Amino acid sequence: MPYKSDSHRKHLIRYHIILVVKYRKKLFLNEAICICVKELMKKIESTADFTIEEMELDTDHLHLMVM
């Protein structure tokens, strides 16, 4: 696994983030919505200072493995 290095430290921090739809509605049954959410997350990743290692959608929540 690649470590991130700064001027005086080396680290590897990974987060498992779960984003839940309000009231656990089955929002991600529609394929068009799934594609849109994945594209939006990739766009956010490109502008922010993190990397999405894995992303999975279930019927009512989104799993992200972020580094």
DANORMO-V666095 format. One line per field, one symbol per residue. ss: DSSP state (A for helix, B for strand, O for the rest). burial: b if it has 9 or more other C-alpha atoms within 8 Angstrom, else e. A space follows every 10 residues. Layout:
BEGIN
ss=???
burial=???
END
This chain:
BEGIN
ss=OOOBBOOOOB BOOOBBBBBB OAAAOOAAAO AAAAAAAAAA AAAAAAAOOO OBBBBBBOOO BBBBBBO
burial=eeeeeeeeee eeeeeeeeee beeeeebbee eebbeeebee ebeebeeeee ebeebebeeb bbbbbbb
END
